[in-house]
């Protein structure tokens, strides 16, 4: 049976942007700056996709109140600075977004980044014009809560049945499932195909080229097949 979509909602980090190394390094630097134990790479990468407050509380459960805010502030100093190499877009990201726009899809971003962080990433990548709506974790509830996705659906007058979420973490899949939206995973990010499928992904793709082939990039009146 053919399934059609009107709206495609992308996660940012680990899905369109190859930002894992930058996020992990910034988190480890922030830990050192604030005198808390430095998380391992594995622990730091596992929280990618969550809002910053939720990520810090999960990584450092002993921290409270102002301590959490101090670590978030330290992280942002590194993320917004220029001492750590900028994240690059995954191969094929621009081409995929351009093709989807040309085919008539509505496009959006639902991310655990802050508004300031996403705006910086969009400016650096030059991808701002492709998106009809964006929502960040400091503007609403963090993933896996479905609120940011529900707000995007409202903003773009789209129904859950007409939307598709694309992400690289279980948090993306859980958010989509709670909003009754279909979701697929990409495995070049932080969570494995097994983990994505276990949390509701219809299927998984190794890279954006494989995803593009699955979407077919047909005109919007024909769309893609699930």
C-alpha positions as CSV (number, residue, x, y, z in Angstrom):
1,X,0.0,0.0,0.0
2,X,1.3,3.4,-0.9
3,X,1.7,6.0,1.9
4,X,1.9,9.6,1.0
5,X,3.4,12.5,3.1
6,X,3.0,16.3,2.9
7,X,5.5,17.2,5.6
8,X,9.0,15.9,6.4
9,X,10.4,16.8,9.8
10,X,14.2,16.4,10.3
11,X,16.2,16.1,13.4
12,X,19.4,18.2,13.1
13,X,22.4,16.7,15.0
14,X,23.3,13.3,13.8
15,X,20.7,13.4,11.0
16,X,21.6,16.3,8.8
17,X,24.7,17.5,10.6
18,X,27.7,15.4,11.5
19,X,28.1,17.1,14.8
20,X,28.7,14.2,17.2
21,X,32.4,15.0,17.7
22,X,31.8,18.7,18.3
23,X,29.0,18.0,20.8
24,X,31.0,15.4,22.8
25,X,34.1,17.6,22.9
26,X,32.1,20.6,24.1
27,X,30.4,18.6,26.8
28,X,33.8,17.2,28.0
29,X,35.3,20.7,28.0
30,X,32.3,22.1,29.9
31,X,32.7,19.3,32.5
32,X,36.4,20.2,33.0
33,X,35.6,23.9,33.2
34,X,33.0,23.4,36.0
35,X,35.0,20.8,37.9
36,X,32.7,17.8,37.4
37,X,33.8,14.3,36.2
38,X,34.4,14.3,32.5
39,X,31.9,12.0,30.7
40,X,33.1,9.3,28.4
41,X,32.6,9.7,24.7
42,X,30.0,6.9,24.8
43,X,28.0,8.6,27.6
44,X,28.2,12.0,26.0
45,X,27.1,10.8,22.6
46,X,24.2,8.9,24.0
47,X,22.4,12.1,25.1
48,X,22.6,13.8,21.7
49,X,19.1,14.7,20.7
50,X,17.9,15.7,24.1
51,X,17.4,19.3,25.2
52,X,20.5,20.7,27.0
53,X,18.9,20.7,30.4
54,X,17.7,17.1,30.0
55,X,21.0,16.0,28.6
56,X,23.0,17.5,31.5
57,X,20.7,16.1,34.1
58,X,21.0,12.6,32.6
59,X,24.8,12.8,32.3
60,X,25.3,14.4,35.7
61,X,22.5,13.3,38.0
62,X,24.2,14.6,41.1
63,X,24.1,18.2,39.9
64,X,21.3,20.5,41.0
65,X,19.9,23.9,40.2
66,X,22.7,26.5,39.6
67,X,25.3,23.7,39.0
68,X,23.2,22.5,36.0
69,X,23.0,26.0,34.7
70,X,26.7,26.6,35.1
71,X,27.6,23.5,33.1
72,X,25.1,24.5,30.4
73,X,26.6,28.0,30.2
74,X,30.1,26.5,29.9
75,X,29.0,24.2,27.1
76,X,27.5,27.1,25.2
77,X,30.7,29.1,25.5
78,X,32.5,26.2,23.7
79,X,29.7,25.5,21.2
80,X,29.3,29.1,20.2
81,X,33.0,29.8,20.1
82,X,35.5,29.0,17.4
83,X,38.1,26.9,19.3
84,X,36.5,23.6,18.3
85,X,36.1,22.6,14.7
86,X,32.6,23.3,13.2
87,X,30.3,20.4,12.5
88,X,29.9,19.6,8.8
89,X,26.8,18.5,7.0
90,X,26.5,14.9,6.1
91,X,27.1,14.1,2.4
92,X,24.0,14.7,0.4
93,X,22.2,16.8,2.9
94,X,21.9,19.9,0.8
95,X,21.0,17.9,-2.3
96,X,18.3,16.0,-0.5
97,X,16.7,19.1,1.0
98,X,16.8,20.9,-2.4
99,X,15.2,17.9,-4.1
100,X,12.5,17.6,-1.5
101,X,11.7,21.3,-1.8
102,X,11.6,21.1,-5.6
103,X,9.2,18.1,-5.3
104,X,6.8,20.2,-3.2
105,X,7.3,18.9,0.3
106,X,7.0,21.0,3.4
107,X,10.2,20.7,5.5
108,X,10.8,21.4,9.1
109,X,13.4,20.8,11.9
110,X,12.7,19.5,15.4
111,X,15.8,19.6,17.4
112,X,17.2,19.4,20.9
113,X,19.4,22.4,20.1
114,X,18.7,25.8,21.5
115,X,17.3,28.5,19.2
116,X,20.6,30.3,19.3
117,X,22.4,27.1,18.5
118,X,20.2,26.1,15.6
119,X,20.2,29.6,14.1
120,X,24.0,29.5,14.1
121,X,24.0,26.0,12.5
122,X,21.5,27.1,9.8
123,X,23.5,30.2,9.1
124,X,26.8,28.3,8.8
125,X,25.3,25.6,6.6
126,X,23.2,28.0,4.4
127,X,20.2,25.7,4.7
128,X,17.7,28.2,6.3
129,X,15.7,28.8,3.1
130,X,14.7,25.1,2.8
131,X,12.7,25.0,6.0
132,X,9.1,26.1,6.5
133,X,9.2,25.7,10.3
134,X,11.7,24.9,13.0
135,X,11.4,24.2,16.7
136,X,14.0,24.0,19.4
137,X,14.2,22.5,22.9
138,X,14.4,25.8,24.7
139,X,11.1,26.9,23.1
140,X,9.0,24.0,24.2
141,X,9.3,20.5,25.7
142,X,12.4,18.5,24.9
143,X,12.3,15.2,23.0
144,X,11.0,12.6,23.5
145,X,8.0,14.6,24.5
146,X,5.9,15.1,21.3
147,X,5.1,18.8,21.9
148,X,7.6,20.3,19.5
149,X,6.4,18.0,16.7
150,X,2.8,18.8,17.5
151,X,3.5,22.5,17.3
152,X,5.1,22.1,13.9
153,X,2.1,20.2,12.7
154,X,-0.1,23.1,13.9
155,X,2.1,25.8,12.4
156,X,2.1,24.1,9.0
157,X,-1.6,23.0,9.2
158,X,-0.6,19.4,8.7
159,X,-2.1,16.2,10.2
160,X,0.0,13.5,11.8
161,X,-1.0,11.1,9.1
162,X,0.6,13.4,6.5
163,X,4.0,13.8,8.3
164,X,7.2,11.8,8.5
165,X,10.0,12.2,11.0
166,X,13.6,11.5,10.1
167,X,16.1,11.1,12.9
168,X,19.1,9.2,14.3
169,X,18.0,8.6,17.9
170,X,15.4,6.7,19.9
171,X,14.2,10.1,21.2
172,X,13.2,11.1,17.6
173,X,11.3,7.8,17.2
174,X,9.6,8.1,20.6
175,X,8.5,11.7,19.9
176,X,7.0,10.7,16.5
177,X,5.3,7.7,18.0
178,X,3.7,9.8,20.8
179,X,2.4,12.2,18.2
180,X,1.1,9.3,16.0
181,X,3.6,10.3,13.2
182,X,5.5,7.8,11.1
183,X,9.3,7.9,11.5
184,X,12.4,6.4,9.8
185,X,15.9,6.3,11.1
186,X,19.4,7.1,9.8
187,X,22.2,5.1,11.2
188,X,25.1,7.5,10.5
189,X,24.2,9.3,13.8
190,X,24.4,8.0,17.3
191,X,21.9,5.2,17.9
192,X,22.0,1.8,16.1
193,X,19.4,0.5,13.7
194,X,18.4,-2.1,16.3
195,X,17.7,0.7,18.8
196,X,15.8,2.8,16.3
197,X,13.7,0.0,15.2
198,X,12.9,-1.0,18.7
199,X,11.6,2.4,19.4
200,X,9.3,2.6,16.4
201,X,11.2,3.4,13.2
202,X,9.5,2.0,10.1
203,X,12.9,1.2,8.7
204,X,16.5,2.5,8.8
205,X,19.0,3.9,6.2
206,X,22.7,3.9,6.3
207,X,23.0,7.4,4.7
208,X,21.1,10.2,3.1
209,X,21.6,8.8,-0.4
210,X,19.8,5.6,0.6
211,X,17.1,7.6,2.2
212,X,16.7,9.7,-0.9
213,X,16.3,6.7,-3.0
214,X,13.6,5.4,-0.7
215,X,11.7,8.7,-0.9
216,X,11.9,8.6,-4.7
217,X,11.7,12.4,-4.6
218,X,8.5,12.3,-6.7
219,X,6.4,15.4,-7.1
220,X,4.3,16.2,-4.0
221,X,1.1,14.8,-5.6
222,X,2.8,11.3,-5.8
223,X,5.2,11.4,-2.9
224,X,6.8,8.4,-1.2
225,X,6.0,4.8,-0.3
226,X,6.2,3.5,3.2
